[in-house]
Amino acid sequence: KKLAVRWLRTPTARTTGRTHDNMHWGSLLAAAAAAATPDTRQLAGVSTSATSGQRWKTERKRRFEGVVGLTNIDRPRWPRPRLKCTRAAVCTTINALTQPIELVANASDWCLVVVGDAITPGDAYQRLARQKPDRVAYLSLEDQRRLPYETSAAMPERHFGRKNVGYVYAAHAGASQIFDFDDDNALLSATALDGLKPTTKVQLASGQGPVNPYPWFGAAKAWPRGLPLDSLNSANASLSTTKSTVQLGAIQGLAQRDPDVDAIYRLAPRNALPLPFFFERKAASENLIALSSKTMAPFNAQATLWFRDAFAALYLPTTVHGRVSDIWRSYAAQAAFRCQGLSLAFSPPVVEQDR
């Protein structure tokens, strides 16, 4: 409460009487930072094991001395999983069977891989896998331990990173596309992802450094989780008026109702920054916007379609908190994309999130 009160009483608000939707976000965030003592950060819920409330800075923790490259290439051929699919959806969950997961299980031309964890209630998922044995796989912890992948043993329990086992399983099953989604993100329709291809025509966004993609799709005041706060007022890019053909590594599909925004947005007054809100509804395959090589933007593990040439960048780091794991991955992935001549694209909403 202390942080919220001091945040609202910025000099701009006192001297101009303007509401927050007209205020300069740099002033607002500077005031919030100045007010944020360790006690008030904890009080406001922004000082947790996932967030420190402090500006991030580069600091070397350790040096990798291992082999860089493919280390499993000479190993015996593993028996293929029973799933045979070119399009696989992967999620991990600790919750009972949800409607978004059932929607994907019933989508045509898709396989589903659900990765369990230590406290996942697995009975309903096992029944679903028995009902659709060629299209649904539920991997309990015991199932994961029996897999031939070193990834299975390396992943910690009770961590979002267990999803990595599902990525490997889906790729091993022959998938050329992986839909990376959360158990509370429901597809807007069974065909929401149809027509999305790795080589396609897109509008290009040109800029320098971090950019904010949300205004391109009708959310002028919002920004994605993981966008540097000091870029809020400068994270702009110009959009091309014509379309170009690019090779995509991944497509971030936006979410309706409760999109992926950060804690600063969620703490703000709702009359200034609305929540829930809705992006403009358009066909995803015909309205893609891709980032040029000098721009970047955070993307998540809630509704992202990955193509096979980019699968190596799917790995979610497990040395950080699960709530930020996908954001760190997104920035590392974009650096890898550039080395492979791949691009990241954003699409109009393909899911609706109901937290």
C-alpha positions in Angstrom: 0.0 0.0 0.0 2.9 2.4 0.8 4.4 1.8 -2.6 1.0 2.3 -4.4 0.3 5.6 -2.6 3.7 7.0 -3.3 3.6 5.8 -6.9 0.3 7.6 -7.5 1.6 10.9 -6.0 4.1 11.7 -8.6 5.1 15.3 -9.3 3.4 15.1 -12.7 0.1 14.0 -11.2 0.2 16.7 -8.5 1.2 19.6 -10.7 -0.9 18.8 -13.8 -3.8 16.9 -12.4 -3.6 14.6 -15.4 -4.8 11.0 -15.1 -2.3 8.2 -15.6 -3.3 7.4 -19.2 -1.9 10.8 -20.1 1.2 10.7 -18.0 4.7 10.0 -19.2 5.6 6.5 -18.1 9.2 7.4 -17.5 8.2 9.7 -14.7 5.8 7.2 -13.3 8.3 4.4 -13.2 11.0 6.6 -11.8 8.7 7.5 -8.9 7.9 3.9 -8.3 11.6 2.9 -8.3 12.4 5.7 -5.9 9.7 4.7 -3.5 10.6 1.0 -3.6 12.4 0.2 -0.4 12.9 -3.6 0.3 9.9 -3.5 2.7 7.6 -1.8 0.2 8.6 -4.1 -2.6 7.7 -7.1 -0.5 4.5 -5.4 0.6 3.5 -4.8 -3.1 4.3 -8.4 -4.0 7.2 -7.5 -6.3 10.0 -8.9 -4.2 9.8 -12.7 -4.5 12.0 -15.5 -5.4 11.2 -14.7 -9.1 11.7 -10.9 -8.9 14.1 -8.8 -6.9 12.7 -5.3 -7.7 16.2 -4.3 -8.7 17.5 -3.4 -12.2 19.2 -6.3 -13.8 22.9 -6.1 -14.6 25.4 -8.4 -16.3 27.5 -10.4 -13.8 29.4 -13.6 -14.7 28.5 -16.5 -12.4 30.3 -19.4 -14.1 32.0 -20.4 -17.3 30.9 -23.3 -19.5 33.8 -25.6 -20.3 31.9 -28.5 -21.9 31.5 -29.5 -25.5 29.4 -27.2 -27.7 27.4 -29.0 -30.4 25.5 -32.3 -30.9 26.8 -34.9 -28.4 24.2 -37.6 -29.0 24.7 -38.0 -32.8 26.6 -41.3 -32.5 24.3 -43.0 -30.0 22.1 -45.9 -31.0 18.8 -45.1 -32.6 16.1 -44.9 -30.0 12.7 -46.5 -30.5 10.2 -43.9 -31.6 7.4 -42.9 -29.3 4.0 -44.3 -30.2 2.8 -40.9 -31.3 3.3 -40.2 -35.0 2.6 -36.6 -35.9 4.0 -33.6 -37.7 2.3 -31.1 -35.4 2.6 -31.5 -31.6 1.3 -29.4 -28.8 3.3 -29.5 -25.5 2.4 -28.3 -22.0 3.3 -29.1 -18.4 0.8 -28.8 -15.6 0.2 -29.4 -11.9 -3.5 -28.9 -12.3 -6.5 -31.2 -13.0 -7.4 -31.6 -16.7 -8.4 -28.2 -18.1 -10.6 -27.2 -21.0 -7.7 -25.6 -23.0 -5.9 -29.0 -22.8 -9.0 -30.9 -23.9 -9.5 -28.4 -26.8 -6.0 -29.2 -28.1 -6.5 -32.9 -27.6 -9.6 -32.6 -29.9 -8.0 -30.4 -32.6 -7.5 -32.2 -35.9 -4.0 -32.9 -37.1 -2.4 -32.3 -33.7 -0.8 -34.6 -31.2 -0.7 -33.6 -27.5 2.1 -34.1 -25.0 1.3 -33.4 -21.4 4.3 -33.4 -19.0 3.5 -34.2 -15.4 5.3 -33.1 -12.3 5.5 -34.3 -8.7 2.1 -33.0 -7.7 0.2 -33.4 -11.0 -3.1 -35.3 -10.5 -2.5 -37.7 -13.4 -5.6 -39.9 -13.5 -7.6 -37.8 -15.9 -4.6 -37.3 -18.2 -3.9 -41.0 -18.3 -7.6 -41.7 -19.2 -7.3 -39.1 -22.0 -4.1 -40.8 -23.3 -5.8 -44.2 -23.2 -8.8 -42.8 -25.2 -6.6 -41.3 -27.9 -3.4 -43.4 -27.8 -2.2 -42.3 -31.2 -2.6 -38.6 -30.5 -2.2 -38.0 -26.8 0.7 -38.8 -24.5 0.8 -38.1 -20.8 4.3 -38.4 -19.3 4.2 -38.9 -15.5 7.4 -38.5 -13.6 7.8 -42.3 -13.7 7.3 -42.3 -17.4 9.9 -39.5 -17.8 12.5 -41.5 -15.9 12.1 -44.4 -18.3 12.7 -42.3 -21.4 16.2 -42.6 -23.0 16.8 -38.8 -22.8 19.4 -37.3 -20.5 17.1 -34.3 -20.3 14.6 -36.3 -18.2 17.1 -36.8 -15.3 18.5 -33.3 -15.6 15.3 -31.4 -15.1 14.4 -30.5 -11.5 11.0 -31.5 -10.1 8.4 -28.8 -9.4 9.8 -26.5 -12.1 8.4 -25.2 -15.3 11.5 -26.5 -17.0 10.1 -30.1 -17.0 8.4 -28.9 -20.2 11.8 -29.5 -21.9 11.1 -33.3 -21.7 8.0 -32.8 -23.7 9.8 -30.8 -26.4 12.3 -33.6 -26.8 9.6 -36.2 -26.9 7.6 -34.3 -29.5 10.6 -33.8 -31.7 11.5 -37.5 -31.3 8.0 -38.4 -32.4 8.6 -36.6 -35.7 7.0 -33.2 -35.1 8.1 -30.4 -37.5 6.0 -27.9 -35.5 5.6 -27.6 -31.8 2.9 -25.5 -30.2 4.2 -24.4 -26.8 1.2 -23.6 -24.6 -0.1 -23.3 -21.1 -2.9 -25.2 -19.5 -5.0 -22.0 -19.1 -4.7 -20.7 -22.7 -7.6 -22.0 -24.8 -7.4 -22.0 -28.6 -9.9 -19.5 -30.0 -10.9 -22.2 -32.5 -9.7 -25.7 -33.5 -8.2 -24.1 -36.7 -6.6 -21.1 -35.0 -3.1 -22.3 -36.0 -3.9 -23.4 -39.5 -2.0 -21.8 -42.3 1.0 -20.8 -40.2 4.1 -21.9 -42.1 7.9 -21.4 -41.6 8.3 -19.7 -44.9 5.7 -17.0 -45.3 5.1 -13.4 -46.2 5.1 -10.9 -43.3 5.2 -7.2 -42.5 8.7 -6.3 -41.2 9.2 -4.3 -38.1 12.4 -2.2 -38.2 14.0 -0.6 -35.2 16.9 -0.7 -32.7 16.9 -2.9 -29.7 13.8 -3.9 -27.7 10.4 -3.1 -29.3 6.9 -3.4 -28.1 4.7 -5.5 -30.4 1.4 -5.0 -28.6 0.4 -1.6 -30.1 0.6 -3.2 -33.6 -2.4 -5.3 -32.7 -4.5 -2.6 -31.2 -3.3 -2.4 -27.5 -1.7 1.0 -27.5 -1.1 1.2 -23.8 0.1 -2.4 -23.1 3.5 -4.1 -23.2 4.6 -7.7 -22.9 6.2 -9.3 -19.8 9.9 -9.1 -20.1 10.2 -5.8 -22.0 12.8 -3.6 -20.3 11.0 -1.0 -18.3 13.4 1.8 -19.4 12.3 1.0 -23.0 8.6 1.6 -22.5 8.7 5.1 -24.0 11.2 4.2 -26.8 10.4 0.7 -27.8 9.0 1.7 -31.2 9.5 0.3 -34.6 8.4 1.2 -38.1 6.3 -1.3 -40.0 6.8 -1.9 -43.7 4.0 -1.1 -46.0 4.6 -4.2 -48.2 5.2 -7.8 -47.2 8.4 -9.7 -47.5 9.1 -13.5 -47.5 11.1 -14.6 -44.5 12.0 -17.9 -42.8 10.5 -18.1 -39.3 11.8 -19.8 -36.3 8.8 -19.1 -34.1 5.5 -17.3 -34.0 4.2 -15.7 -30.8 0.4 -15.9 -30.8 -1.2 -13.2 -28.6 -3.8 -13.9 -26.0 -7.2 -12.4 -25.5 -8.8 -11.3 -22.2 -5.8 -11.6 -19.8 -2.7 -11.2 -22.0 0.9 -11.7 -20.9 1.7 -8.3 -19.2 4.2 -7.7 -16.3 3.7 -6.9 -12.6 4.0 -3.1 -13.2 1.1 -3.2 -15.6 -1.0 -5.3 -13.2 -0.3 -2.9 -10.3 -1.3 0.2 -12.3 -4.8 1.8 -12.0 -7.3 -0.1 -14.1 -8.8 3.1 -15.6 -5.3 3.9 -17.0 -4.2 0.4 -18.0 -7.2 -1.8 -18.6 -7.3 -5.5 -17.7 -8.8 -7.6 -19.1 -8.4 -6.3 -22.6 -8.7 -7.6 -26.1 -6.5 -7.3 -29.2 -7.9 -6.8 -32.7 -9.2 -10.1 -34.0 -7.7 -11.0 -37.4 -6.7 -14.1 -39.2 -3.3 -15.1 -37.7 -1.8 -16.5 -40.9 -2.5 -13.3 -42.9 -1.4 -10.7 -40.4 2.0 -11.7 -39.2 4.6 -9.1 -38.2 8.2 -10.2 -38.0 11.2 -8.5 -36.3 14.1 -7.3 -38.3 17.6 -8.4 -37.4 18.3 -5.3 -35.2 15.2 -5.6 -33.1 14.0 -7.9 -30.4 11.0 -8.5 -28.2 10.3 -10.9 -25.3 8.0 -13.8 -26.1 6.6 -16.5 -23.8 5.8 -20.2 -23.5 2.0 -19.7 -23.3 1.0 -19.7 -27.0 4.0 -19.9 -29.3 4.4 -22.0 -32.4 7.9 -23.3 -33.1 9.3 -24.7 -36.4 11.8 -27.5 -36.6 14.8 -25.4 -37.7 14.5 -23.6 -34.3 13.8 -26.5 -32.0 17.3 -26.3 -30.5 16.3 -22.9 -29.0 13.2 -24.4 -27.2 15.2 -25.2 -24.1 13.8 -23.5 -21.0 16.6 -22.7 -18.5 16.1 -24.3 -15.1 18.7 -22.3 -13.2 16.3 -19.4 -12.9 12.8 -19.2 -11.5 10.1 -20.8 -13.7 8.2 -17.6 -13.9 11.0 -15.9 -15.8 12.4 -19.0 -17.6 10.6 -18.4 -20.8 11.6 -14.7 -21.0 15.3 -15.5 -20.7 14.8 -18.2 -23.3 13.2 -15.8 -25.7 16.1 -13.4 -25.8 18.7 -16.2 -26.1 16.5 -17.8 -28.9 16.5 -14.6 -30.9 20.3 -14.4 -30.8 20.3 -18.0 -32.1 17.7 -17.2 -34.8 20.0 -14.6 -36.3 22.8 -17.1 -36.6 20.5 -19.4 -38.6 18.8 -16.7 -40.7 15.5 -17.1 -38.9 13.0 -14.5 -37.7 10.6 -14.2 -34.8 7.0 -13.1 -35.7 4.0 -12.0 -33.8 0.4 -12.9 -34.7 -3.0 -11.6 -33.8 -4.5 -13.6 -30.9 -4.9 -17.4 -31.2 -5.8 -18.1 -27.6 -7.8 -16.7 -24.7 -6.3 -16.8 -21.3 -8.4 -17.3 -18.3 -6.2 -17.2 -15.2 
